[in-house]
Structure formats: C-alpha cells, structure tokens
Amino acid sequence: MSKLLVRVVLPLVAGGALLAGCTSTQGGTASPVQSPSASAPETSESSSSSGGGGTQSITDPCTLIEPGDLSSYGEFNPPRNQTVGGARTCNYQKKIASASDKSMVIGANIRDTASVDQVNDTGGGVVDKDINGRKAKEASGGASVAGCTVALPVGDSSRVDVAVIGVGTADEACQIAEAVAKSAVEPRLPKE
C-alpha cells in the first residue's frame, strides 16, 4: 500500500505544486468567462489579436490534447477536466499495469491572464524555446521534481502550458512536454 501511495499520490502532489508555481498571482476580481454569442462567431484571428483574450476562444482544454496524441507513451485514463490554481486544465493520468510502470500525468493548462513572461522557475530554470515557430518558455522541475512545463503564448497576456509530471527525470518530462506541444497542442492553438 505504501508503494502505491508513493507511486501514484506523490507524483500528483508534486504536479500540483509544479502547476501552482507556474504563474504569479494577479490582483482583481474573478469573473466567469463570457461565451461568444451565436450571432457573432469568433475567429481565431480576432481572439489572438486582442491583448489578453487569446485563450478565451478555447472553451475546453481537452480539445488541445486527445487520447490518440498520447498513445506512444502508454495507455491513459480518461481525461480529467477541472480548474486548478486559476487555470482551466485537462489532465491525463497514465494507467499503471504493474509495479515497474512509471506513473505519468500529461496535461494542458489554459492561463487566460498569465503571459509566458510570468512562467516561474520551478527548480531547473526557465529557458526560451521555439515550438513550431511560436516563441515559448520551458520550466524544468530540475533535480527536485520530475516534471516540466512548456508555456505557449496565445495573444499578449495569455498562454497554454503543456505540463508533464511523474516520469523518471525532469529532462525526460521536458522531452515529452516538447513533443506533445509540437505535435498536438501548438497546432490547435489560435494563430498569432
């Protein structure tokens, strides 16, 4: 039971800490996202050109990562769609078939009011990345957390994070996060 606790619960707790550390706190009053009216369809171009509303057109974070996008990493449970630390998230947890299997959680986190310049160092530094021509940031968990976040800008003051936690090392997590960002998430984002 204690091995199960360490293998499943600990990565989830560490992931929560990694996700919570990815943005700085913003003052203000929270309000629900307004959905576009049926008479005025919103295009990707108009939503990404507005300073902070780039991610507002993405109504469901689970449209950014689909189960088939993750098949090369194993079998995953159905996605979990929720709000964590102000981010709209969609997380897939890898199914554990045996004690030797590595635990892994892969997710897309929509941050409507946080730019890529607000990505926090979670232990391994923050570096610039190019994901399919989009200027991104990568925050590795370093030696302390086997996790990584690749932050993709959408507009001037919003972003989508691709987060991977619970794999062997932070380097491995960053390789997976970059691959998922390039092949699945970035192509589905509104173009800048």
Backbone as CSV, one residue per row, in Angstrom:
resi,resn,N_x,N_y,N_z,CA_x,CA_y,CA_z,C_x,C_y,C_z
1,MET,0.820,-1.189,0.000,0.000,0.000,0.000,0.864,1.253,0.000
2,SER,1.969,1.237,0.782,2.808,2.433,0.830,3.519,2.666,-0.504
3,LYS,3.886,1.576,-1.216,4.491,1.752,-2.535,3.494,2.371,-3.504
4,LEU,2.243,1.947,-3.428,1.204,2.507,-4.274,1.027,3.990,-3.963
5,LEU,1.043,4.319,-2.689,0.910,5.713,-2.270,2.043,6.549,-2.849
6,VAL,3.263,6.054,-2.776,4.423,6.786,-3.278,4.373,6.893,-4.795
7,ARG,3.951,5.849,-5.493,3.966,5.827,-6.950,2.833,6.616,-7.578
8,VAL,1.693,6.713,-6.924,0.548,7.381,-7.529,0.273,8.743,-6.896
9,VAL,0.194,8.817,-5.599,-0.200,10.053,-4.933,0.933,11.083,-4.942
10,LEU,2.157,10.666,-4.672,3.270,11.605,-4.615,3.454,12.371,-5.925
11,PRO,3.441,11.708,-7.107,3.554,12.485,-8.346,2.404,13.479,-8.526
12,LEU,1.213,13.123,-8.089,0.091,14.048,-8.218,0.273,15.261,-7.326
13,VAL,0.765,15.050,-6.105,1.029,16.168,-5.195,2.137,17.046,-5.764
14,ALA,3.215,16.423,-6.250,4.311,17.181,-6.841,3.826,17.950,-8.060
15,GLY,2.962,17.335,-8.851,2.404,18.001,-10.029,1.568,19.196,-9.656
16,GLY,0.804,19.071,-8.590,0.014,20.208,-8.118,0.911,21.358,-7.731
17,ALA,2.033,21.038,-7.091,2.992,22.083,-6.714,3.617,22.692,-7.963
18,LEU,3.929,21.860,-8.952,4.507,22.356,-10.196,3.517,23.242,-10.927
19,LEU,2.258,22.810,-10.999,1.238,23.607,-11.670,0.984,24.908,-10.935
20,ALA,0.945,24.870,-9.629,0.676,26.074,-8.848,1.811,27.074,-8.968
21,GLY,3.013,26.611,-9.215,4.155,27.502,-9.295,4.370,28.114,-10.660
22,CYS,3.483,27.897,-11.598,3.710,28.337,-12.964,3.218,29.735,-13.276
23,THR,2.650,30.426,-12.355,2.193,31.779,-12.640,2.263,32.616,-11.388
24,SER,2.338,33.897,-11.576,2.319,34.783,-10.428,0.886,35.208,-10.154
25,THR,0.636,35.609,-8.921,-0.698,35.994,-8.509,-1.048,37.347,-9.094
26,GLN,-2.260,37.487,-9.566,-2.743,38.736,-10.113,-3.878,39.235,-9.240
27,GLY,-3.849,40.530,-8.927,-4.932,41.112,-8.143,-6.160,41.309,-9.004
28,GLY,-7.299,41.489,-8.376,-8.526,41.751,-9.120,-9.648,40.871,-8.650
29,THR,-10.747,40.953,-9.359,-11.925,40.168,-9.026,-12.155,39.132,-10.108
30,ALA,-12.340,37.897,-9.713,-12.601,36.827,-10.675,-14.012,36.959,-11.211
31,SER,-14.170,36.696,-12.500,-15.499,36.694,-13.101,-15.551,35.584,-14.128
32,PRO,-16.749,35.026,-14.372,-16.841,33.918,-15.314,-16.533,34.365,-16.740
33,VAL,-16.039,33.426,-17.532,-15.745,33.700,-18.926,-17.054,33.828,-19.675
34,GLN,-17.180,34.862,-20.474,-18.383,35.059,-21.286,-18.233,34.257,-22.567
35,SER,-19.241,33.489,-22.911,-19.175,32.736,-24.157,-19.606,33.648,-25.293
36,PRO,-19.031,33.463,-26.491,-19.409,34.304,-27.610,-20.866,34.052,-27.987
37,SER,-21.519,35.083,-28.470,-22.929,34.926,-28.843,-23.037,34.142,-30.127
38,ALA,-24.169,33.510,-30.323,-24.378,32.690,-31.510,-24.422,33.547,-32.769
39,SER,-24.820,34.810,-32.652,-24.931,35.673,-33.826,-23.595,36.264,-34.251
40,ALA,-22.587,36.211,-33.385,-21.291,36.791,-33.714,-20.196,35.759,-33.506
41,PRO,-19.957,34.881,-34.503,-18.917,33.880,-34.325,-17.548,34.531,-34.189
42,GLU,-16.743,33.964,-33.338,-15.416,34.495,-33.074,-14.406,33.685,-33.853
43,THR,-13.478,34.347,-34.490,-12.450,33.648,-35.244,-11.173,33.600,-34.431
44,SER,-10.313,32.683,-34.798,-9.031,32.580,-34.110,-8.239,33.863,-34.269
45,GLU,-8.321,34.481,-35.451,-7.557,35.684,-35.702,-7.982,36.812,-34.773
46,SER,-9.287,37.003,-34.608,-9.730,38.103,-33.757,-9.445,37.824,-32.291
47,SER,-9.501,36.566,-31.872,-9.272,36.281,-30.466,-7.798,36.379,-30.098
48,SER,-6.894,36.053,-31.025,-5.485,36.114,-30.672,-4.918,37.515,-30.808
49,SER,-5.575,38.380,-31.567,-5.038,39.717,-31.721,-5.381,40.613,-30.549
50,SER,-6.389,40.268,-29.769,-6.675,41.070,-28.588,-5.649,40.734,-27.531
51,GLY,-5.158,41.731,-26.824,-4.055,41.574,-25.889,-4.162,40.393,-24.959
52,GLY,-5.197,40.307,-24.123,-5.230,39.266,-23.125,-6.241,38.195,-23.397
53,GLY,-7.034,38.309,-24.443,-8.115,37.362,-24.657,-7.787,36.230,-25.580
54,GLY,-6.518,36.007,-25.880,-6.139,34.981,-26.834,-6.667,33.599,-26.519
55,THR,-6.728,33.232,-25.247,-7.170,31.886,-24.888,-8.676,31.804,-24.654
56,GLN,-9.376,32.931,-24.674,-10.808,32.922,-24.390,-11.597,32.086,-25.403
57,SER,-11.092,31.964,-26.620,-11.803,31.185,-27.633,-11.664,29.679,-27.418
58,ILE,-10.754,29.268,-26.546,-10.574,27.840,-26.251,-11.507,27.509,-25.087
59,THR,-12.643,26.917,-25.400,-13.643,26.679,-24.354,-13.396,25.406,-23.567
60,ASP,-12.683,24.447,-24.131,-12.442,23.171,-23.463,-10.976,22.790,-23.605
61,PRO,-10.220,22.761,-22.503,-8.803,22.416,-22.612,-8.570,20.999,-23.145
62,CYS,-9.560,20.133,-23.043,-9.386,18.760,-23.537,-9.418,18.676,-25.062
63,THR,-9.719,19.797,-25.741,-9.618,19.796,-27.203,-8.170,19.984,-27.652
64,LEU,-7.283,20.322,-26.720,-5.883,20.554,-27.067,-5.030,19.293,-27.040
65,ILE,-5.424,18.316,-26.236,-4.752,17.014,-26.195,-5.834,15.954,-26.268
66,GLU,-5.697,15.062,-27.218,-6.654,13.959,-27.367,-5.955,12.647,-27.023
67,PRO,-6.712,11.630,-26.621,-6.089,10.355,-26.220,-5.114,9.797,-27.255
68,GLY,-5.427,9.898,-28.528,-4.546,9.377,-29.571,-3.195,10.068,-29.623
69,ASP,-3.140,11.314,-29.144,-1.881,12.063,-29.130,-0.873,11.464,-28.154
70,LEU,-1.356,10.669,-27.202,-0.504,10.151,-26.141,-0.197,8.662,-26.269
71,SER,-0.672,8.026,-27.323,-0.564,6.563,-27.443,0.873,6.052,-27.380
72,SER,1.837,6.832,-27.842,3.227,6.353,-27.810,3.815,6.355,-26.394
73,TYR,3.102,6.943,-25.424,3.589,6.992,-24.038,2.891,5.979,-23.137
74,GLY,1.979,5.197,-23.690,1.275,4.197,-22.906,-0.230,4.410,-22.956
75,GLU,-0.924,3.721,-22.067,-2.384,3.828,-22.000,-2.756,4.762,-20.851
76,PHE,-3.692,5.668,-21.120,-4.070,6.684,-20.145,-5.538,6.561,-19.766
77,ASN,-5.846,6.961,-18.541,-7.225,7.039,-18.092,-7.923,8.165,-18.850
78,PRO,-9.264,8.185,-18.842,-9.970,9.292,-19.487,-9.521,10.629,-18.890
79,PRO,-9.580,11.700,-19.671,-9.090,12.989,-19.187,-9.915,13.532,-18.033
80,ARG,-9.247,14.325,-17.214,-9.908,14.994,-16.091,-9.873,16.495,-16.363
81,ASN,-11.037,17.076,-16.524,-11.197,18.485,-16.842,-11.574,19.215,-15.564
82,GLN,-10.761,20.210,-15.132,-11.039,20.921,-13.889,-10.355,22.281,-13.905
83,THR,-10.527,23.035,-12.841,-9.819,24.300,-12.663,-8.887,24.149,-11.472
84,VAL,-7.595,24.433,-11.695,-6.582,24.303,-10.647,-5.747,25.582,-10.648
85,GLY,-5.684,26.259,-9.515,-4.864,27.457,-9.393,-5.186,28.528,-10.412
86,GLY,-6.447,28.659,-10.788,-6.854,29.666,-11.760,-6.707,29.233,-13.207
87,ALA,-6.163,28.051,-13.451,-6.002,27.550,-14.819,-7.091,26.528,-15.128
88,ARG,-7.592,26.595,-16.348,-8.518,25.562,-16.835,-7.648,24.421,-17.354
89,THR,-7.817,23.231,-16.783,-6.897,22.138,-17.070,-7.588,20.908,-17.640
90,CYS,-6.816,20.139,-18.370,-7.211,18.814,-18.834,-6.003,17.919,-18.614
91,ASN,-6.144,16.939,-17.738,-5.024,16.066,-17.392,-5.340,14.613,-17.696
92,TYR,-4.346,13.938,-18.226,-4.417,12.504,-18.483,-3.431,11.816,-17.559
93,GLN,-3.895,10.836,-16.785,-3.002,10.059,-15.927,-2.790,8.693,-16.559
94,LYS,-1.537,8.307,-16.646,-1.184,7.018,-17.243,-1.697,5.889,-16.368
95,LYS,-2.229,4.852,-17.021,-2.669,3.662,-16.298,-1.440,2.882,-15.856
96,ILE,-1.458,2.413,-14.630,-0.360,1.626,-14.077,-0.762,0.154,-14.144
97,ALA,-0.041,-0.614,-14.959,-0.365,-2.025,-15.130,0.429,-2.921,-14.186
98,SER,1.631,-2.465,-13.804,2.452,-3.277,-12.904,3.287,-2.344,-12.029
99,ALA,3.919,-2.925,-11.028,4.732,-2.135,-10.100,5.929,-1.491,-10.785
100,SER,6.361,-2.027,-11.921,7.516,-1.461,-12.622,7.136,-0.304,-13.544
101,ASP,5.849,-0.100,-13.782,5.407,1.006,-14.641,5.684,2.350,-13.992
102,LYS,6.062,3.318,-14.823,6.248,4.684,-14.348,4.900,5.388,-14.354
103,SER,4.678,6.153,-13.330,3.498,6.998,-13.263,3.757,8.219,-14.134
104,MET,2.715,8.756,-14.751,2.892,9.953,-15.558,1.564,10.670,-15.670
105,VAL,1.592,12.003,-15.613,0.424,12.827,-15.869,0.835,13.839,-16.928
106,ILE,0.030,13.932,-17.991,0.260,14.894,-19.062,-0.976,15.780,-19.129
107,GLY,-0.766,17.084,-19.181,-1.919,17.974,-19.194,-1.710,19.238,-19.995
108,ALA,-2.836,19.855,-20.345,-2.861,21.179,-20.965,-3.549,22.107,-19.977
109,ASN,-2.915,23.231,-19.689,-3.420,24.185,-18.712,-3.580,25.544,-19.372
110,ILE,-4.799,26.026,-19.453,-5.071,27.317,-20.081,-5.016,28.398,-19.015
111,ARG,-4.155,29.378,-19.239,-3.989,30.502,-18.312,-4.408,31.775,-19.052
112,ASP,-5.644,32.212,-18.793,-6.235,33.334,-19.514,-5.601,34.672,-19.177
113,THR,-4.978,34.803,-18.005,-4.432,36.100,-17.587,-2.968,36.022,-17.175
114,ALA,-2.216,35.100,-17.765,-0.790,34.987,-17.452,-0.011,34.790,-18.754
115,SER,0.975,35.634,-18.977,1.783,35.540,-20.190,2.941,34.568,-19.984
116,VAL,3.651,34.262,-21.067,4.805,33.376,-20.943,5.925,34.028,-20.137
117,ASP,5.920,35.344,-20.069,6.937,36.037,-19.268,6.717,35.840,-17.774
118,GLN,5.568,35.299,-17.386,5.261,35.070,-15.978,5.493,33.627,-15.543
119,VAL,6.100,32.815,-16.386,6.410,31.433,-16.024,7.454,31.456,-14.923
120,ASN,7.167,30.767,-13.843,8.082,30.726,-12.698,9.080,29.589,-12.811
121,ASP,10.253,29.809,-12.282,11.283,28.785,-12.178,10.841,27.788,-11.109
122,THR,10.695,26.544,-11.486,10.262,25.513,-10.537,11.412,24.629,-10.074
123,GLY,12.639,25.084,-10.291,13.791,24.350,-9.788,14.897,24.160,-10.801
124,GLY,14.571,24.093,-12.080,15.585,23.827,-13.093,15.804,24.961,-14.066
125,GLY,15.257,26.132,-13.754,15.421,27.285,-14.629,14.307,27.402,-15.649
126,VAL,14.249,28.566,-16.299,13.289,28.839,-17.372,14.104,29.202,-18.605
127,VAL,13.853,28.494,-19.707,14.608,28.739,-20.932,13.652,29.032,-22.086
128,ASP,14.146,29.795,-23.065,13.378,30.090,-24.271,13.348,28.865,-25.171
129,LYS,12.219,28.640,-25.817,12.050,27.529,-26.761,11.323,28.039,-27.992
130,ASP,11.477,27.342,-29.078,10.719,27.608,-30.293,9.887,26.356,-30.565
131,ILE,8.578,26.510,-30.491,7.672,25.376,-30.744,6.889,25.689,-32.018
132,ASN,7.281,25.091,-33.111,6.637,25.302,-34.411,6.589,26.778,-34.790
133,GLY,7.648,27.535,-34.470,7.700,28.949,-34.805,7.098,29.864,-33.751
134,ARG,6.540,29.308,-32.698,5.946,30.102,-31.609,6.987,30.220,-30.501
135,LYS,7.256,31.443,-30.057,8.242,31.681,-29.004,7.657,31.245,-27.666
136,ALA,8.252,30.229,-27.073,7.716,29.604,-25.858,8.756,29.656,-24.749
137,LYS,8.339,29.229,-23.569,9.240,29.112,-22.412,9.104,27.702,-21.860
138,GLU,10.212,27.193,-21.311,10.204,25.871,-20.698,10.741,25.984,-19.280
139,ALA,9.967,25.447,-18.327,10.382,25.437,-16.923,10.505,23.995,-16.472
140,SER,11.743,23.594,-16.201,12.025,22.241,-15.753,11.978,22.181,-14.232
141,GLY,11.513,21.059,-13.711,11.494,20.871,-12.265,12.874,20.657,-11.674
142,GLY,13.870,20.441,-12.516,15.235,20.244,-12.027,15.387,18.933,-11.286
143,ALA,16.287,18.903,-10.335,16.581,17.683,-9.588,15.500,17.354,-8.568
144,SER,14.724,18.350,-8.159,13.760,18.121,-7.075,12.409,17.591,-7.537
145,VAL,11.989,17.911,-8.763,10.673,17.483,-9.246,10.819,16.896,-10.645
146,ALA,10.348,15.677,-10.838,10.403,15.038,-12.152,9.240,15.555,-12.991
147,GLY,9.326,16.836,-13.343,8.263,17.458,-14.115,8.796,18.578,-14.963
148,CYS,7.948,19.031,-15.913,8.349,20.086,-16.832,7.105,20.747,-17.396
149,THR,7.211,22.051,-17.654,6.129,22.805,-18.275,6.673,23.540,-19.486
150,VAL,5.974,23.406,-20.614,6.264,24.190,-21.807,5.099,25.158,-21.960
151,ALA,5.400,26.464,-21.877,4.372,27.505,-21.939,4.345,28.113,-23.338
152,LEU,3.158,28.084,-23.957,2.969,28.595,-25.311,2.135,29.873,-25.260
153,PRO,2.628,30.992,-25.810,1.853,32.224,-25.775,0.653,32.158,-26.709
154,VAL,-0.444,32.748,-26.258,-1.631,32.913,-27.095,-2.077,34.353,-26.855
155,GLY,-1.801,35.235,-27.805,-2.022,36.650,-27.571,-0.886,37.206,-26.721
156,ASP,-1.087,38.447,-26.236,-0.028,39.118,-25.482,0.024,38.743,-24.014
157,SER,-1.111,38.357,-23.431,-1.107,38.142,-21.976,-1.852,36.890,-21.552
158,SER,-1.818,35.872,-22.392,-2.381,34.576,-22.005,-1.508,33.487,-22.605
159,ARG,-1.674,32.276,-22.071,-0.835,31.181,-22.546,-1.509,29.846,-22.284
160,VAL,-0.950,28.810,-22.910,-1.326,27.425,-22.646,-0.057,26.698,-22.239
161,ASP,-0.110,26.028,-21.090,1.018,25.244,-20.603,0.790,23.774,-20.924
162,VAL,1.819,23.116,-21.409,1.822,21.663,-21.543,2.686,21.172,-20.394
163,ALA,2.078,20.451,-19.457,2.790,20.008,-18.258,2.885,18.488,-18.222
164,VAL,4.057,18.001,-17.840,4.298,16.562,-17.687,4.940,16.363,-16.327
165,ILE,4.379,15.467,-15.532,4.941,15.167,-14.213,4.954,13.666,-13.974
166,GLY,5.791,13.271,-13.033,5.791,11.892,-12.555,6.577,10.912,-13.383
167,VAL,7.397,11.375,-14.322,8.239,10.458,-15.093,9.581,10.335,-14.386
168,GLY,10.521,9.622,-14.980,11.801,9.367,-14.325,12.584,10.595,-13.926
169,THR,12.771,11.553,-14.856,13.557,12.740,-14.582,12.878,13.969,-15.186
170,ALA,13.320,15.141,-14.769,12.807,16.383,-15.347,13.183,16.477,-16.825
171,ASP,14.378,16.001,-17.196,14.786,16.022,-18.607,13.840,15.184,-19.459
172,GLU,13.489,14.004,-18.970,12.548,13.142,-19.691,11.187,13.824,-19.785
173,ALA,10.748,14.467,-18.707,9.464,15.178,-18.713,9.479,16.305,-19.744
174,CYS,10.606,17.020,-19.857,10.703,18.106,-20.831,10.679,17.581,-22.264
175,GLN,11.305,16.441,-22.508,11.275,15.849,-23.848,9.836,15.520,-24.245
176,ILE,9.091,14.935,-23.315,7.696,14.575,-23.595,6.846,15.828,-23.748
177,ALA,7.032,16.812,-22.864,6.246,18.049,-22.941,6.480,18.759,-24.272
178,GLU,7.731,18.827,-24.718,8.044,19.457,-26.004,7.404,18.698,-27.161
179,ALA,7.484,17.372,-27.132,6.909,16.565,-28.211,5.390,16.736,-28.285
180,VAL,4.718,16.721,-27.141,3.257,16.898,-27.114,2.896,18.320,-27.540
181,ALA,3.682,19.301,-27.104,3.426,20.694,-27.505,3.550,20.850,-29.015
182,LYS,4.593,20.249,-29.615,4.826,20.386,-31.055,3.797,19.635,-31.894
183,SER,3.485,18.408,-31.507,2.630,17.579,-32.349,1.142,17.762,-32.112
184,ALA,0.754,18.114,-30.887,-0.675,18.145,-30.562,-1.188,19.537,-30.197
185,VAL,-0.593,20.174,-29.218,-1.170,21.387,-28.645,-0.975,22.611,-29.538
186,GLU,0.257,22.915,-29.931,0.506,24.153,-30.680,-0.299,24.221,-31.978
187,PRO,-0.407,23.131,-32.754,-1.197,23.209,-33.988,-2.687,23.510,-33.755
188,ARG,-3.181,23.269,-32.535,-4.591,23.503,-32.229,-4.854,24.881,-31.619
189,LEU,-3.809,25.647,-31.370,-3.975,26.969,-30.767,-4.339,28.008,-31.808
190,PRO,-5.029,29.088,-31.389,-5.275,30.202,-32.314,-3.947,30.749,-32.794
191,LYS,-3.879,31.093,-34.060,-2.632,31.618,-34.624,-2.479,33.088,-34.256
192,GLU,-1.236,33.487,-34.037,-0.956,34.871,-33.627,-0.852,35.780,-34.825
